[in-house]
Amino acid sequence: MQPVESSSVDAVGFDPARNELTIRFVDGGTYVYGMVPIAIFEALLDADSIGRFVNDRIKPRYPFRSA
């Protein structure tokens, strides 16, 4: 997990062997999103707004579970 600059996301991590993106939110919730391409993780790290990217490009498109 690596910390990120965001008002809603505390840290993110990526497991390339499983194509899983882990997101720890500022409110304390941690979720693992499956079937995420590495390019999406890289785009997340480069996004102007990480929170907006998560809401627009991650949450509606990838299955998730609580961690």
C-alpha positions as CSV (number, residue, x, y, z in Angstrom):
1,M,0.0,0.0,0.0
2,Q,1.2,3.5,-0.8
3,P,-0.2,6.7,0.6
4,V,-1.8,9.1,-1.8
5,E,-2.8,12.8,-1.8
6,S,-6.6,12.7,-1.6
7,S,-9.3,13.9,0.7
8,S,-11.2,10.6,0.4
9,V,-8.5,8.0,-0.3
10,D,-5.8,7.2,2.2
11,A,-3.7,4.6,0.3
12,V,-3.8,2.3,-2.7
13,G,-2.0,-0.9,-3.6
14,F,-2.0,-3.2,-6.6
15,D,-1.3,-7.0,-6.9
16,P,-0.4,-7.6,-10.6
17,A,-0.5,-11.4,-10.2
18,R,-4.2,-11.2,-9.3
19,N,-5.1,-7.9,-11.0
20,E,-6.5,-6.6,-7.7
21,L,-6.6,-3.0,-6.6
22,T,-6.8,-2.3,-2.9
23,I,-8.1,1.0,-1.8
24,R,-8.1,2.2,1.8
25,F,-10.4,5.1,2.3
26,V,-10.0,8.0,4.8
27,D,-13.1,6.8,6.6
28,G,-11.3,3.6,7.4
29,G,-13.0,1.2,4.9
30,T,-10.7,-0.9,2.8
31,Y,-11.9,-2.6,-0.4
32,V,-10.3,-4.9,-3.0
33,Y,-11.4,-4.4,-6.6
34,G,-10.9,-7.4,-9.0
35,M,-10.0,-7.7,-12.7
36,V,-8.4,-4.3,-12.7
37,P,-5.8,-3.8,-15.5
38,I,-2.4,-2.4,-14.5
39,A,-3.0,0.5,-16.8
40,I,-6.0,1.6,-14.7
41,F,-3.9,1.5,-11.6
42,E,-1.2,3.6,-13.3
43,A,-3.9,6.1,-14.4
44,L,-5.3,6.2,-10.9
45,L,-1.9,7.3,-9.6
46,D,-1.6,10.0,-12.3
47,A,-5.1,11.3,-11.8
48,D,-5.7,15.0,-10.9
49,S,-8.3,13.8,-8.5
50,I,-7.9,10.3,-7.1
51,G,-11.3,10.3,-5.4
52,R,-13.1,11.4,-8.6
53,F,-11.2,8.7,-10.6
54,V,-12.2,6.0,-8.1
55,N,-15.9,7.1,-8.2
56,D,-16.0,7.4,-12.0
57,R,-13.6,4.7,-13.3
58,I,-13.3,2.1,-10.5
59,K,-16.4,1.7,-8.4
60,P,-18.9,1.4,-11.3
61,R,-16.8,-1.0,-13.4
62,Y,-15.0,-3.6,-11.2
63,P,-16.3,-6.2,-8.7
64,F,-15.2,-5.6,-5.1
65,R,-15.1,-7.0,-1.6
66,S,-14.3,-5.7,1.8
67,A,-10.8,-6.4,2.9
